Amino acid sequence: MCNARALGGVVLLLLVVVVLHCNVVTLVTAQGSNTGPRWQTLSGGPPSVVARGGFSGLFPDSSLAAYSLAVKLGVPDVIVWCDVQLTKDAIGICFPDIKLQNASNIADVYKGKDKVYLVNGVPTRGWFPIDYTINDLANVILTQGVYSRTNKFDGNVYPILTVEDMFTQVKPPGLWLNIQHDAFYAQHNLSMRSYILSVSRSVVVSYISSPEVGFLRSIAARFNPKITKLVFRFLKQTEIGPTTNQTYGSLLGNLTFIKTFASGILVPKDYIWPIDASQYLLPHTSLVADAHKEGLEVFASDFSNDVPYSFNFSYDPLAEYLQFIDNGDFSVDGVLSDFPITPSAAIDCFSHLGRNASNQVDLKVISKNGASGDFPSCTNLAYQQAISDGADVIDCPVQMSKDGTPFCFSSINLIASTTAVQSNYSNYAMTIPEIMENSGIFAFNLTWDEIQTLTLLLFAWHAAISNPFSRYRMFRNPKFRNAGNFLKLSDFLALAKKSTTLSGVLISIENAAYLAEKQGLGVTDAVMTALKDGGYDNQTDLKVMIQSTSSSVLMKFKDNDKYEIVYKIEKSISDASNASVEDIKKFADSVVINKKSVFPLNAVFLTELTDVVAKLQAFKLPVYVELFSNEFVSQAWDFFSDATVEINSFVWGTGINGVITGFPETAARYRKNSCLRKDLTTPPNYMTPVQPGSLIQLVTPQYMPPDVAPMPILTESDIAEPPLPPVHYKKMPILTESDIAEPPLPPVHYKKKHISSLNYLSRKVLFWLANTFRN
């Protein structure tokens, strides 16, 4: 059914897909963890990865590109999922929904041809496959059906595939056919049973699933379960099955019956790990154990990296998969995912590791305001969580209070992470162009006692958790949004010293020149004093890292050879001149750059790899990169909405020395990745770095974003600064004679009416006393 135009586009597409990752030409059979402990699946083997519509999280669902990428980047035995629909001439096609307009351009090709049919008893309007022959669909192309995903690949003219075409062209290791609407097709004189029996003679089918009991029972005797397994699909517990007139929730209590015609069940993941109304996990159900007792495999559905499920997972999709396959109590037998790369890595690289697993990668994990992805920035809870999560270094951005107390806070502007603007100090708001364009309530305007009152005593005005992606309705751990206490620098240093796992602390200093000259506050001196008083000058257990965007600040610390001096390049750069790097080398030991300085972006696609990391490292300057976040909206499309894929691409693809992140657990777990063991000669495809520029090459001209302006090159003038000004302490006024001299007190001028009133009252009292005691 593929016309020449579509076929040509797909051939070109597949040529480029092959270079999406550096090493995807051959499938790697070496397994990271599958040779380890026995799995808690029914068979004892690793769970299966089922790619729903292929790699539908990136490419249009059921397209040749989606299926091909799933096979390239999934585990070697990945199973591809095809939602089977029947055309008017009884041809089976792979399409994600019974309504064709949801993921294709059929509404444009056949304008006004939509109809209304009863689907499971519900009147439904749309373009249905039963109204079109396979030839009618030849000019209909697949498009991205999920609006939160990029549509930039829609210009590639992906054709609708028949089941046979998909199997022949993709050659998947396993094929799963899902039959969602047998009853609907039967009402229109189309037999899904006949089609499935027919296609199974030419196509090897591993699994057949359906939510319709009648359909599965009608074909059960025709399939050998050792070759093709039948799986009963559960829908929402309140929905009623079209052939049983029972809710799926009630069928859940009759697994013995389901075993009579099926080898397994496919359930929404909340059947196994339900969540409460606030999106926090509840205790897991006994479903997996109950099904395994009946000899039924359990497959969990609805996994998607870009659809957050529970706040317990901190927007980390890999952590979610591990909760279902490696929790110590049970493992599902397979997962249905739009992003098969992530469960592949979870199963093969990150399962059965344990907290004491050794690191396979030399990478420094530095917190950003502590574990600020889970708790309010720079609070005791954020720092404690960062230590527990495995951070090597916890950080303190030092701010100064009005009375000269250094403390840890994410911004000099108190509005940034508190609701100070609603407090009694709202009249302190001001605009200071040297610091920021907008107005703020600045730390140096309040004494430490006042700050303590703001953050500690008034619950409504506690430190608030940072939500940098709230515009996408993505909030961080709202249950603890107001939890924790801010710390003085001395308290932070004491907390770090108590840790047995940290290797260092990072002290960040900004706005030093303004504070010294305009506010009479010496932040560099305060930091030096706190470090000395905390015993950090006389110990070697914890490395002290001093970070700033100001070279003049770092020059104040460079003579202390016990400190690592870290220069932060704030702006995005495409390169750095040799002279500028030589200047940095004069006062700094390492450098922090942002992600765009490594991988520039255009329309959220990677465009290239710069030489910035290589240039800095050539001058013996370790490179730390910020800011890594788990939320998929913070990542390029190339990273498949997976924070681990992003970290891996920066580490293996560019050789950076450390990551700065508000989610240190994700980065710390990455280092234990068993697929990166040194005895494995080649990592599997799902653990190879992405190739920058490969995805954007697939965007056709009509969808191509405009070119972006090139980023600047770092030069000597960007680094040079005058020395820090001396601290201009605010002088207290001198007491003089004129402050004391006062005129003598004036005489008391009693008001007469007060005296007459007093005399009157006195006479009344005396009269009362005389009459009272007369007898």
HUURJO-V144832 format. One line per field, one symbol per residue. ss: DSSP state (a for helix, b for strand, c for the rest). psi: psi as a letter, one per 20 degrees, with the letter a starting at -180 (. if undefined). burial: 1 if it has 16 or more other C-alpha atoms within 10 Angstrom, else 0. A space follows every 50 residues. Layout:
BEGIN
ss=???
psi=???
burial=???
END
This chain:
BEGIN
ss=cccaaaaaaaaaaaaaacccbccccccccccccccccccccccccccbbb bbcccccccccccaaaaaaaaaacccccbbbbbbbbcccccbbbccccba aacbcaaaacccccbbbbbccbbbbbcbaaaccccaaaacbbcccccccc cccaaacbbcbbaaaaaaaacccbbbbbbccaaaaaaccccaaaaaaaac ccccccbbbbccaaaaaaaaaaccccccbbbbbccccccbccccccbaaa acccaaaacccccbbbbbaaacccbcccccbcccccaaaaaaacccbbbb bbbcccccccaaacccaaaaaaaaaccccccccbbbbccaaaaaaaaaac cccccccccccccbbbbbccbcccccccbaaaaaaaaaacccbbbbbbbb cccccbbbccccbaaacccaaacccaaacbbcccccccbbcbaaaccaaa aaaaaaacaaaccccccccaaacccccaaacccccbcbaaaaaaaaaacc cccbbbbbbccaaaaaaaccccaaaaaaaaaaaccaaaccccbbbbbbcc aaaaacccccccbbbbbbccccbbbbcaaaaaaaaaaccbbbbbaaaccc bbccbbcccccaaaaaaacccbbbbbbbcccaaaccaaacccaaaaaaaa aaaacccbbbbccaaaaaaacccaaaccccccccaaaccbcccccaaacc aaaccccccccbbbcaaaacccccccccccccccccaaaacccccccccc caaaaaaaaaaaaaaaaaaaaaccc
psi=iprhgggghgggghhhhhjgqhljhqppipqgiijbqpqkrhiirqqqoo ookbmiigrppjqhgggghghhjrqhkqpqpoopqprhkkppqopiqhoh ihkrkhhhgmpjjqrpqpokjpppqaoqhijprhhhjhjpqqrpiohiqp jijijjlpqpqrgggggghhlqhqpoppohlghghhhkkpohgggghghi hipophqpqqjoggghhhigiipoiigoppppppaqhiqpphihkqqhhh hhjlhhghiiiqirqoqqhihgnqqaijkqprqqrjggggghhikpqppp rkpphjnqgqihilkohhhgghhiimjihrprirqoqimihghghgghhi qkgqhjqqpipnppopqokbmiihqppkrhhgghhgghijqhpqqooprp rhjkpprpqiqioihhjrlhijaijhiiprpnhhgqgrqroqhiiqrhhh ggggihhogikrpqqpmikhijkoqpmhhkhkqrqqqqghhghgghhiqi hqirqpopprkggghghhikpnhghhgggggghjjiikrihppppoqqio hhghhhihioiiqopopoohrpqirpqhhhhhgghhiqirqprrhhignq qokkqphrprjgghgghhkkoqppprppqhphiiqqhhjkkohhggghhh ghhikqirqpqimhhghhhhhjoiijqiiohpqrhjkqqqopihghhipr hiipqqqqqqqrpprhhihpqqqpqqpnpopqqpprhhhhpqqqpqqpnp pghhghgggghghggggggghgjg.
burial=11000110110011001111101100110111110000111100011111 11111111111111111111111111011111111111011111111111 11111110000001000010000001111100010010111111100001 11111111111111111001010111111111111000011100010000 00011111111111110011000000011111111010011100001110 11001101101111111111111110001110000011101101111111 11111101111111111111111111000111111111111111111111 11100000101011111111111111111111111110111111111111 11011111111111111111100000001000000000011111111100 11011100011111111000000111110011111111111110011000 01111111111111111011111101100110010100000111111111 11110011000111111110011111000110111011111111111111 11111110111111111000111111111111001111111111111111 10111111111111111111111111100001111111111111111111 00010000000001100010000100100000000000000000000000 0000000000000000000000000
END
